[in-house]
């Protein structure tokens, strides 16, 4: 019974540590998104794109995931 109790307590402590790490990662992601203005880089089938926030281009030449994008030259 003691062994089972120790195992459960260990898992509870591990879960608490993981929840703190997840919260920290979410905060970091939010900070990155805020400082990059929502601009992301994507590579699709060897083609590289700069994906912009919605509404930044009226007639985007490309879209990635429904967002406007600019294709980077492969040269």
C-alpha positions in Angstrom: 0.0 0.0 0.0 2.9 2.3 0.9 4.5 1.6 -2.5 1.3 2.5 -4.3 0.9 5.7 -2.3 4.5 6.8 -3.1 3.9 6.1 -6.8 0.8 8.1 -6.9 2.4 11.0 -5.1 5.3 10.9 -7.5 3.0 11.2 -10.4 1.1 14.1 -8.8 4.3 16.0 -8.3 5.4 15.2 -11.9 2.1 16.5 -13.2 2.5 19.7 -11.2 5.9 20.3 -12.7 4.7 19.6 -16.2 1.8 22.0 -15.8 4.2 24.8 -14.8 6.4 24.0 -17.8 3.3 24.1 -20.1 2.2 27.4 -18.7 5.8 28.8 -19.2 5.8 27.5 -22.8 2.4 29.2 -23.5 3.7 32.5 -22.1 6.8 32.2 -24.2 4.7 31.5 -27.3 2.4 34.4 -26.6 5.5 36.7 -26.3 7.0 35.4 -29.5 3.7 35.9 -31.4 3.4 39.4 -29.9 6.9 40.4 -30.9 6.7 39.0 -34.4 3.3 40.6 -35.1 1.9 37.2 -36.1 4.3 36.7 -39.0 5.4 33.1 -39.5 7.7 31.2 -41.8 6.4 28.0 -43.5 7.9 25.5 -46.0 5.4 23.6 -48.1 6.7 21.0 -50.6 10.1 22.8 -50.7 8.6 26.2 -51.3 9.2 28.8 -48.6 6.7 31.4 -47.6 6.4 34.3 -45.2 2.8 34.1 -43.8 1.3 37.4 -42.8 -1.5 38.3 -40.4 -5.0 38.4 -41.8 -5.9 41.7 -43.5 -2.4 42.8 -44.3 -2.7 42.4 -48.0 -5.8 43.1 -50.1 -5.0 40.7 -52.9 -2.3 38.4 -51.7 -0.4 36.5 -54.4 -0.5 33.3 -52.2 -2.3 32.1 -49.2 -1.2 29.6 -46.6 -3.9 28.3 -44.3 -6.2 31.1 -45.4 -3.7 33.8 -44.5 -1.9 36.0 -47.0 1.6 34.9 -47.9 4.6 36.0 -49.8 6.7 33.3 -51.6 10.4 33.5 -51.1 12.7 33.1 -54.0 14.6 29.8 -54.2 17.6 31.5 -55.8 
